[in-house]
Amino acid sequence: MEKTNAMRILDQKKIKYNVREYPHVEGVPVDGFTVAKSLNLDPSKVFKTLVTKDNTNHYHVMVVPVYAELDLKKCAKASGVKSLEMIEVKELLPLTGYVRGGCSPIGMKKVFPTLIDSDAIGQDTIFFSAGKIGLQIEMNPEDLKKVIRLDYANLKKEA
């Protein structure tokens, strides 16, 4: 398996992680529920990485469980900005270096402020994209703080 940028960064920082591979068609995004099911994981342990832009054109990264829908008002408040909106898919690759379905919070072209949903607090490990469709990183969410600027907040819409 070829190392992704996210894996190389974790290796450089000597941070413990595991990689899990799931079946996919090259270049075709796989939704988070399918990833969780493919890996026989509880969807509450599998997180997706979403990129937003605030009212002053600054970018913010949100990491939420795959079962959840992002609450942009909660995200804006937690980020200390007036408002946030999702970026368009066509902006993702030039901005982050990642494609839809393979966006990792680690190893983006620039370091953006990142919030992870409070559901990650207390979990031994969580899963998120390794930076390529078909690969997931499993690691302790607290170890993410050693790699990216990270805070916890309640980011999801209530069911």
C-alpha positions in Angstrom: 0.0 0.0 0.0 1.3 3.4 -1.0 1.6 5.9 1.9 -0.6 9.0 1.7 0.6 12.4 2.8 -1.4 12.0 6.1 0.3 8.7 6.9 3.8 10.2 6.1 3.1 13.1 8.5 2.0 10.7 11.3 5.1 8.6 10.7 7.3 11.7 10.9 5.7 12.6 14.2 5.9 9.0 15.4 2.2 9.0 16.2 0.6 5.6 16.4 -2.2 4.8 13.9 -3.6 1.9 11.9 -4.8 1.9 8.3 -7.8 0.0 7.1 -8.6 -0.5 3.4 -12.1 -0.9 2.0 -13.4 -1.9 -1.4 -14.0 1.0 -3.9 -14.0 1.9 -7.5 -11.0 4.1 -8.3 -11.9 7.8 -8.2 -15.5 7.2 -7.1 -16.3 8.7 -3.6 -17.8 6.3 -1.1 -20.3 7.6 1.5 -19.4 7.2 5.2 -22.1 4.7 6.0 -20.8 2.4 3.2 -17.3 2.8 4.6 -18.4 1.9 8.1 -20.4 -1.1 6.8 -17.5 -2.2 4.6 -15.1 -2.2 7.6 -17.7 -3.6 9.9 -17.5 -0.6 12.1 -20.0 1.4 14.3 -20.8 4.5 12.3 -20.3 6.6 15.5 -16.6 5.8 15.2 -16.2 6.8 11.5 -15.8 10.5 10.9 -16.0 12.6 7.7 -14.0 15.7 7.0 -15.8 18.7 5.7 -14.4 22.1 4.6 -16.3 25.3 5.2 -15.7 29.0 4.4 -16.6 31.9 6.7 -18.1 35.3 6.0 -14.5 36.7 5.7 -13.4 34.0 3.2 -11.3 32.1 5.7 -11.5 28.3 5.7 -12.4 26.0 8.6 -12.4 22.2 8.7 -15.1 20.2 10.5 -14.8 16.5 11.4 -18.1 14.9 12.2 -19.5 11.3 12.5 -20.6 10.0 9.2 -24.2 9.6 10.4 -24.4 13.3 11.3 -25.4 16.4 9.4 -23.3 19.5 10.0 -25.1 22.3 11.8 -23.4 25.4 10.2 -24.8 27.7 12.9 -23.2 25.7 15.7 -20.0 25.4 13.6 -19.8 29.2 13.1 -20.4 29.9 16.8 -17.8 27.4 17.8 -15.4 28.9 15.2 -16.0 32.4 16.5 -17.3 33.7 13.2 -20.6 35.2 12.0 -21.4 32.5 9.4 -20.1 29.5 7.6 -21.0 27.7 4.4 -19.8 24.5 2.8 -17.2 25.0 0.0 -18.1 23.7 -3.5 -16.7 20.3 -4.4 -14.7 21.9 -7.2 -12.8 24.0 -4.6 -11.8 21.0 -2.5 -8.8 19.6 -4.5 -7.1 23.0 -5.3 -7.6 24.1 -1.6 -6.7 20.9 0.3 -5.0 18.6 -2.2 -7.6 16.0 -1.5 -10.6 14.8 -3.6 -14.2 14.3 -2.4 -14.4 11.1 -0.4 -10.7 11.1 0.3 -10.3 14.3 2.3 -8.3 13.9 5.5 -7.9 16.5 8.3 -4.2 15.7 8.2 -1.9 16.9 5.4 -3.9 19.5 3.7 -2.0 22.0 1.5 -2.5 24.6 4.3 -3.2 24.2 8.0 -6.7 25.3 8.7 -8.5 25.7 12.1 -10.1 22.3 12.7 -13.1 21.4 14.9 -13.9 17.8 15.7 -17.4 16.9 16.9 -17.5 16.3 20.7 -18.7 12.7 19.9 -14.9 11.9 19.6 -14.2 12.8 23.2 -13.5 9.8 25.2 -13.2 7.4 22.3 -10.1 5.2 22.3 -9.9 5.5 18.5 -11.8 7.1 15.6 -11.6 6.5 11.9 -11.3 9.1 9.2 -10.0 9.3 5.6 -6.3 8.6 5.1 -6.3 11.0 2.2 -7.3 8.6 -0.5 -10.6 6.9 -1.3 -10.3 3.4 -0.1 -8.2 4.1 3.0 -9.1 5.0 6.6 -6.8 5.9 9.4 -7.7 4.7 12.9 -6.1 6.6 15.7 -6.8 8.2 19.1 -8.5 11.6 18.6 -6.3 13.2 21.2 -3.2 12.4 19.1 -4.7 14.5 16.3 -3.8 17.6 18.4 -0.1 16.7 17.9 -0.6 17.2 14.1 -3.3 19.9 13.5 -4.8 22.8 15.3 -7.8 21.1 16.8 -10.7 21.8 19.2 -13.8 19.9 20.2 -17.3 21.3 19.8 -20.9 20.1 19.2 -21.1 20.4 15.4 -24.0 18.2 14.3 -27.7 18.9 13.9 -29.8 17.2 16.5 -31.9 14.3 15.2 
